Amino acid sequence: MVCISFCTHCSCILRVSGAWVGRCAGSLACGRLNPGLYRGSGIAVWNSHTPRQLGIQARGFRLVPRMSGEVATELSSGVALPPPDDEFVSGSSNEVTKQRGEAGATLSGRYDSYEGMIVDPRSLPSDGSTFKKSLMASIAQWRRERKHGIWLKLPIENVNLVEAAVAAGFRYHHAEPAYLMLTLWLPDGPCTLPPNASHQVGVGAFVLNDKNEILAVQEKNGPLKGTGVWKMPTGLTNQGEDIFDGAIREVKEETGVDARFLEVVGFRQGHQVAFDKSDLFFLCILRPTSTEIVAQESEIAAAKWMPISEFRAQPIFNQRPTMLKMLEICLARVEGRCKGFGFDPIHPDSPNPNSYFYYNQVDFAGEQGQTKL
């Protein structure tokens, strides 16, 4: 199989290993490959034997119109994604170096895949006056080079440089405990830089023991404080934490009970939640591997194993249909009347192997009927 890549800007032909593209197509089809490998490359990949094959196997690709010249009738183009945060601190063959701290010298950094510039935070001058001169010289240079988006990461020790950056036109993008990220859009048209993260991720844990008792808690803080309502353990996942690990951790932290993750049975998306961000809440089923309860002193007023009939009889389920629906789905799954989503780790050869793919494992395996947990 011969695979050829065509530049969508100039139609120049670049020959690519058939095995490499075939591997990428298969990985994309099963969710193992980070599409970021293709982002912003301006390259369309085509299998010269079967022009449609790559587009069919790899659903992350789309067909694009025929280019001028005698090339392919149909091509597949990689879909560009926003750059991950670690791209702002990693090295690159496109690195542009300048002498650190030299007044008027352009700032060090590297070009990204979107005709932009990522400033190297390690090379920033600590003196505000020197930084201002270097920044203005850099902006002039980037304009001459027709660059688009500029990413400026200011570590917390460079907080004194924020005022000069904002005065030069930079705007806040996002902040973490150790740094502030600012951006500058140079073209006259609308800014197409990717926005800050839009969602937070929460988990709820339905934990049922062999006595048909649910692990229930009363909150010491939050909207249900002092209401006497018993609920499932819930909480937000930590940065870099997987859904199943977050559910296991929340159960352990709030109740002291060890549990094994089984499935995701549903999720809810909400908007305008914390700081106007959106919220994804994953409802999980876990099986307890211990029974002793030690309630979390800082957040939980009480915790206990509660008969499911008593838990269901609480008035709040008549007042909040979504809570009732979640409970009914969990019970239906336990009884084998519906199915949830298990997970498999992403292939270790993937650029991002520390990830998991959630899917309906029973259906995927071709099994018939429903299975109780």
Backbone torsions as a table, in degrees:
resi	resn	phi	psi	omega
1	MET	NA	124.8	177.0
2	VAL	-103.5	125.9	178.5
3	CYS	-114.3	133.5	-177.4
4	ILE	-123.2	139.4	175.1
5	SER	-110.7	138.4	-179.9
6	PHE	-116.1	134.6	174.8
7	CYS	-73.4	124.1	-177.4
8	THR	-72.2	-8.1	179.9
9	HIS	-96.2	-42.4	-175.0
10	CYS	-121.3	-3.1	179.3
11	SER	66.7	14.8	174.5
12	CYS	-65.2	146.0	-176.5
13	ILE	-99.7	131.4	176.1
14	LEU	-121.4	123.8	-178.1
15	ARG	-85.3	130.4	-177.6
16	VAL	-120.8	145.7	178.8
17	SER	-56.3	129.7	178.1
18	GLY	-62.9	-38.5	-179.4
19	ALA	-65.3	-38.6	-178.7
20	TRP	-64.8	-47.9	-179.0
21	VAL	-66.0	-38.7	177.8
22	GLY	-61.4	-40.7	177.5
23	ARG	-63.7	-42.6	179.7
24	CYS	-62.7	-42.4	-178.6
25	ALA	-62.5	-44.3	179.5
26	GLY	-65.6	-38.7	-180.0
27	SER	-67.2	-40.5	178.3
28	LEU	-63.8	-38.3	-177.5
29	ALA	-63.4	-32.0	-178.8
30	CYS	-104.5	10.9	173.2
31	GLY	80.7	17.1	-175.1
32	ARG	-92.1	-20.8	-172.3
33	LEU	-101.0	135.4	175.9
34	ASN	-74.7	112.6	-178.5
35	PRO	-60.9	-10.6	179.2
36	GLY	-60.7	-18.0	177.1
37	LEU	-61.3	-25.4	-177.2
38	TYR	-99.4	-6.7	-165.7
39	ARG	-62.2	131.3	172.4
40	GLY	65.9	13.6	-174.5
41	SER	-76.8	-21.4	-176.7
42	GLY	68.4	19.9	-177.2
43	ILE	-111.9	133.8	176.0
44	ALA	-107.8	129.8	-175.1
45	VAL	-103.6	135.5	-176.3
46	TRP	-139.5	135.1	174.6
47	ASN	-87.4	116.1	-172.3
48	SER	-68.8	-18.9	178.1
49	HIS	-83.6	-44.5	-178.2
50	THR	-132.9	91.0	-173.3
51	PRO	-56.7	-28.5	-176.3
52	ARG	-88.8	-14.6	-169.3
53	GLN	-58.3	-47.9	-177.1
54	LEU	-63.6	-39.8	178.8
55	GLY	-65.4	-32.2	-179.0
56	ILE	-77.5	-45.4	-176.7
57	GLN	-70.2	-40.8	-175.1
58	ALA	-106.0	98.5	-173.6
59	ARG	-72.5	-5.9	173.5
60	GLY	-79.6	1.2	-179.6
61	PHE	-107.3	155.6	177.2
62	ARG	-130.3	152.6	177.3
63	LEU	-79.6	141.1	178.5
64	VAL	-123.3	158.5	-177.2
65	PRO	-62.7	158.2	177.9
66	ARG	-62.3	139.5	178.3
67	MET	-89.5	165.2	178.4
68	SER	-66.9	148.0	-177.7
69	GLY	96.8	169.5	-178.3
70	GLU	-86.5	82.3	176.1
71	VAL	-120.1	-144.4	-175.4
72	ALA	-78.5	150.7	173.6
73	THR	-71.4	-39.5	179.6
74	GLU	-134.5	136.8	-179.1
75	LEU	-125.3	161.3	175.9
76	SER	-113.9	130.8	-175.9
77	SER	-116.2	134.5	177.3
78	GLY	-67.1	141.5	178.9
79	VAL	-87.0	122.7	-178.1
80	ALA	-75.2	138.0	178.3
81	LEU	-119.0	157.7	176.3
82	PRO	-60.4	145.2	-179.3
83	PRO	-69.1	141.0	176.6
84	PRO	-70.7	161.9	-175.4
85	ASP	-64.7	-31.3	-177.8
86	ASP	-68.9	-11.0	178.0
87	GLU	-69.4	-18.0	-176.8
88	PHE	-83.4	-6.0	-178.4
89	VAL	-125.8	-1.7	-177.9
90	SER	-93.6	158.6	179.6
91	GLY	-81.0	173.1	-178.4
92	SER	-161.1	155.9	175.9
93	SER	-69.1	-15.8	179.7
94	ASN	-92.4	18.0	-175.7
95	GLU	-65.2	136.9	177.2
96	VAL	-113.7	119.9	-175.3
97	THR	-110.7	141.6	174.4
98	LYS	-135.0	164.1	179.8
99	GLN	-69.7	128.1	-177.7
100	ARG	-68.7	132.9	172.2
101	GLY	81.2	-1.1	-179.6
102	GLU	-75.8	120.2	-177.5
103	ALA	-60.2	128.8	179.0
104	GLY	87.4	-13.3	178.2
105	ALA	-74.1	146.3	177.6
106	THR	-70.9	153.3	-176.9
107	LEU	-72.8	147.0	177.8
108	SER	-72.9	155.2	177.8
109	GLY	167.4	-158.7	178.6
110	ARG	-148.2	154.8	178.0
111	TYR	-80.9	140.9	177.2
112	ASP	-97.4	-172.5	-175.2
113	SER	-83.3	0.7	-175.3
114	TYR	-116.8	28.3	-177.4
115	GLU	61.5	34.6	179.8
116	GLY	-119.1	-174.7	-177.7
117	MET	-134.7	134.6	176.0
118	ILE	-113.2	109.4	-177.6
119	VAL	-72.6	135.6	179.3
120	ASP	-78.1	112.5	-177.1
121	PRO	-66.9	-19.1	-179.3
122	ARG	-73.4	-16.4	-176.0
123	SER	-103.6	6.1	-177.1
124	LEU	-69.5	134.3	174.7
125	PRO	-69.8	144.2	-178.9
126	SER	-80.9	-22.4	-179.4
127	ASP	-81.4	128.5	-176.6
128	GLY	-62.0	-40.4	-178.6
129	SER	-66.0	-43.5	178.3
130	THR	-64.8	-40.7	179.1
131	PHE	-62.2	-43.4	-178.9
132	LYS	-60.9	-44.5	179.5
133	LYS	-64.6	-42.9	-180.0
134	SER	-66.8	-38.5	-179.4
135	LEU	-65.5	-44.4	-179.6
136	MET	-64.9	-39.4	176.6
137	ALA	-64.8	-37.3	-180.0
138	SER	-67.2	-44.4	-179.5
139	ILE	-61.4	-41.4	177.9
140	ALA	-62.4	-40.8	179.0
141	GLN	-66.7	-43.8	-179.8
142	TRP	-64.0	-35.2	177.0
143	ARG	-66.4	-41.3	177.9
144	ARG	-63.2	-33.4	179.4
145	GLU	-83.9	0.6	-179.7
146	ARG	57.6	41.1	175.4
147	LYS	-75.5	159.3	-176.1
148	HIS	-103.9	-85.7	-176.3
149	GLY	-96.8	136.3	179.0
150	ILE	-113.4	128.6	179.4
151	TRP	-108.4	121.8	-177.9
152	LEU	-122.4	109.5	-179.7
153	LYS	-99.4	115.8	-178.6
154	LEU	-106.1	107.8	173.9
155	PRO	-59.2	158.2	-174.1
156	ILE	-60.2	-27.5	178.6
157	GLU	-72.4	-11.8	177.6
158	ASN	-105.8	28.9	-178.8
159	VAL	-60.2	-26.2	-179.7
160	ASN	-68.2	-10.0	-178.7
161	LEU	-93.7	-6.5	-175.5
162	VAL	-62.1	-45.4	-175.8
163	GLU	-59.8	-43.2	-179.6
164	ALA	-66.0	-38.5	179.8
165	ALA	-65.7	-44.2	179.0
166	VAL	-64.8	-40.1	178.9
167	ALA	-63.5	-27.3	179.7
168	ALA	-83.8	-3.5	177.2
169	GLY	112.7	-4.4	179.2
170	PHE	-70.4	149.8	177.9
171	ARG	-127.1	153.4	179.2
172	TYR	-65.5	139.2	173.9
173	HIS	-110.8	-56.6	173.7
174	HIS	-161.3	167.0	-178.9
175	ALA	-136.1	145.8	172.8
176	GLU	-125.8	169.5	-177.2
177	PRO	-54.9	-28.2	-173.9
178	ALA	-107.6	-4.3	-178.2
179	TYR	-159.7	164.5	173.0
180	LEU	-121.8	130.4	177.7
181	MET	-102.1	127.7	177.5
182	LEU	-121.0	155.9	179.1
183	THR	-134.6	155.3	175.8
184	LEU	-136.6	127.3	178.6
185	TRP	-104.2	120.2	-172.4
186	LEU	-90.5	-37.2	-178.7
187	PRO	-64.7	164.2	179.9
188	ASP	-75.5	-24.6	-176.8
189	GLY	-75.9	-178.0	-179.5
190	PRO	-61.7	144.5	178.2
191	CYS	-71.2	129.5	178.5
192	THR	-113.2	16.0	176.0
193	LEU	-65.0	143.2	-180.0
194	PRO	-64.8	140.7	179.8
195	PRO	-74.8	175.3	175.6
196	ASN	-65.9	165.2	178.0
197	ALA	-53.0	136.8	-172.0
198	SER	-104.6	-12.9	-173.8
199	HIS	-128.1	151.0	162.4
200	GLN	-109.9	156.2	-175.0
201	VAL	-120.6	124.1	177.9
202	GLY	-117.7	162.9	179.0
203	VAL	-134.3	148.6	171.3
204	GLY	-125.6	140.7	-172.9
205	ALA	-118.5	114.9	172.7
206	PHE	-93.6	110.1	-176.3
207	VAL	-119.8	113.7	-176.6
208	LEU	-119.7	130.3	179.5
209	ASN	-92.8	-177.0	-177.0
210	ASP	-70.1	-13.2	179.1
211	LYS	-93.7	11.1	-178.1
212	ASN	63.0	37.2	177.2
213	GLU	-110.8	138.1	179.9
214	ILE	-98.0	144.1	176.2
215	LEU	-78.8	114.5	-173.2
216	ALA	-124.2	149.6	-179.1
217	VAL	-134.3	157.1	169.4
218	GLN	-115.9	133.3	-174.8
219	GLU	-79.7	140.5	173.5
220	LYS	-88.0	-22.2	178.1
221	ASN	-130.6	168.8	175.3
222	GLY	95.3	-176.6	-173.7
223	PRO	-66.2	-22.9	-179.1
224	LEU	-96.2	6.2	179.1
225	LYS	-59.2	129.5	175.3
226	GLY	75.5	4.7	-178.7
227	THR	-88.8	-13.3	-177.1
228	GLY	79.4	6.0	-178.4
229	VAL	-78.5	134.1	173.2
230	TRP	-97.7	135.2	-176.2
231	LYS	-140.3	170.8	174.4
232	MET	-73.2	154.7	171.0
233	PRO	-62.5	133.6	180.0
234	THR	-140.2	165.4	176.0
235	GLY	170.9	174.7	179.1
236	LEU	-91.8	144.2	174.2
237	THR	-75.1	152.5	175.9
238	ASN	-82.0	161.5	177.0
239	GLN	-61.0	128.9	-179.8
240	GLY	81.4	5.1	-178.0
241	GLU	-98.1	136.3	178.7
242	ASP	-77.6	159.1	-177.1
243	ILE	-57.7	-48.8	-176.5
244	PHE	-66.0	-37.1	177.7
245	ASP	-67.2	-37.5	178.6
246	GLY	-64.3	-40.4	178.6
247	ALA	-65.3	-44.0	178.7
248	ILE	-62.2	-44.2	-178.7
249	ARG	-64.2	-44.5	-179.0
250	GLU	-61.3	-41.3	177.7
251	VAL	-61.7	-44.9	-179.1
252	LYS	-65.7	-44.6	-177.5
253	GLU	-65.6	-44.2	-173.2
254	GLU	-80.5	-28.3	-173.5
255	THR	-126.2	-14.4	-175.4
256	GLY	79.2	0.5	-177.7
257	VAL	-87.5	133.1	173.1
258	ASP	-83.0	141.5	-177.2
259	ALA	-146.5	156.1	178.5
260	ARG	-111.1	128.7	179.7
261	PHE	-71.0	136.6	177.2
262	LEU	-112.1	-59.5	-173.4
263	GLU	-153.9	159.2	162.1
264	VAL	-94.7	127.4	-177.7
265	VAL	-107.8	-6.4	178.1
266	GLY	174.0	166.9	175.0
267	PHE	-147.8	156.4	-179.8
268	ARG	-124.7	137.7	174.5
269	GLN	-111.8	130.5	178.5
270	GLY	-128.6	160.6	-176.7
271	HIS	-129.0	164.2	-178.8
272	GLN	53.7	50.2	-177.7
273	VAL	-97.2	-111.5	-178.8
274	ALA	-79.5	125.3	178.5
275	PHE	53.4	38.0	178.3
276	ASP	65.3	15.0	177.3
277	LYS	-87.8	166.7	176.1
278	SER	-91.2	167.2	-174.0
279	ASP	-136.9	132.9	172.2
280	LEU	-113.2	125.1	-178.3
281	PHE	-119.5	118.5	-178.0
282	PHE	-102.8	123.2	179.7
283	LEU	-91.1	120.1	-172.3
284	CYS	-119.0	150.3	173.2
285	ILE	-110.9	129.7	179.0
286	LEU	-126.8	155.8	176.0
287	ARG	-111.9	126.3	-178.4
288	PRO	-69.2	141.2	174.0
289	THR	-113.7	-0.2	171.4
290	SER	-144.8	166.5	-174.4
291	THR	-121.7	-24.2	-175.6
292	GLU	-67.5	133.0	-178.3
293	ILE	-105.0	131.2	172.4
294	VAL	-131.0	101.0	-174.6
295	ALA	-67.3	141.8	177.4
296	GLN	-68.8	117.9	-171.8
297	GLU	-65.0	-34.8	-173.6
298	SER	-77.9	-27.0	-172.8
299	GLU	-123.8	-22.6	-171.6
300	ILE	-112.9	124.8	178.3
301	ALA	-78.2	-34.9	-179.7
302	ALA	-160.4	153.9	177.0
303	ALA	-148.1	142.8	-179.7
304	LYS	-163.1	164.0	168.7
305	TRP	-85.0	124.8	-170.3
306	MET	-125.4	130.9	176.8
307	PRO	-53.3	135.3	-174.6
308	ILE	-61.1	-32.6	178.9
309	SER	-66.0	-39.0	177.8
310	GLU	-68.8	-39.0	178.6
311	PHE	-63.2	-44.1	-178.3
312	ARG	-68.3	-26.0	-175.8
313	ALA	-77.4	-2.3	-179.4
314	GLN	-65.4	137.2	-178.0
315	PRO	-57.9	-25.5	-175.6
316	ILE	-61.8	-27.7	-178.9
317	PHE	-71.4	-22.0	174.2
318	ASN	-82.5	-18.7	-178.1
319	GLN	-94.6	-24.0	-176.7
320	ARG	-126.5	94.8	-176.8
321	PRO	-58.4	-33.2	-179.0
322	THR	-66.3	-41.5	176.9
323	MET	-62.4	-39.8	178.5
324	LEU	-65.1	-43.1	179.2
325	LYS	-61.4	-41.3	179.1
326	MET	-62.8	-42.5	179.2
327	LEU	-64.8	-42.5	-179.3
328	GLU	-63.5	-38.5	178.7
329	ILE	-65.1	-41.6	178.7
330	CYS	-62.7	-44.9	179.7
331	LEU	-65.7	-39.4	178.4
332	ALA	-63.1	-36.7	178.6
333	ARG	-69.2	-42.3	179.2
334	VAL	-60.9	-37.0	-179.4
335	GLU	-84.0	-1.2	177.2
336	GLY	82.4	18.7	-178.6
337	ARG	-93.4	-3.8	174.0
338	CYS	-155.6	177.9	-176.0
339	LYS	-126.6	152.8	177.4
340	GLY	-114.3	-165.4	-176.8
341	PHE	-118.4	119.7	170.9
342	GLY	-88.3	-166.8	-177.8
343	PHE	-147.2	155.9	172.9
344	ASP	-131.3	145.9	176.0
345	PRO	-69.0	148.5	174.5
346	ILE	-66.2	148.2	-176.9
347	HIS	-53.7	135.8	-176.1
348	PRO	-62.6	-19.8	179.1
349	ASP	-81.9	-4.7	-179.6
350	SER	-69.6	152.0	174.9
351	PRO	-61.1	-20.6	178.9
352	ASN	-128.7	71.9	-173.0
353	PRO	-72.4	-19.2	-177.4
354	ASN	-86.6	53.6	-179.6
355	SER	-138.4	164.3	-176.7
356	TYR	-133.8	143.4	179.0
357	PHE	-108.5	122.8	-178.7
358	TYR	-98.4	131.9	-178.9
359	TYR	-158.3	167.4	179.9
360	ASN	-77.6	94.0	-173.1
361	GLN	-68.4	-32.3	-178.9
362	VAL	-67.6	-49.9	178.5
363	ASP	-62.2	-41.9	-175.8
364	PHE	-63.2	-34.4	-179.9
365	ALA	-79.0	-8.6	177.9
366	GLY	81.4	17.2	180.0
367	GLU	-75.3	148.5	-178.9
368	GLN	-100.1	149.1	176.6
369	GLY	78.5	-177.7	-178.5
370	GLN	-104.6	154.1	-178.5
371	THR	-124.5	128.6	176.7
372	LYS	-74.7	152.1	176.7
373	LEU	-83.3	NA	NA
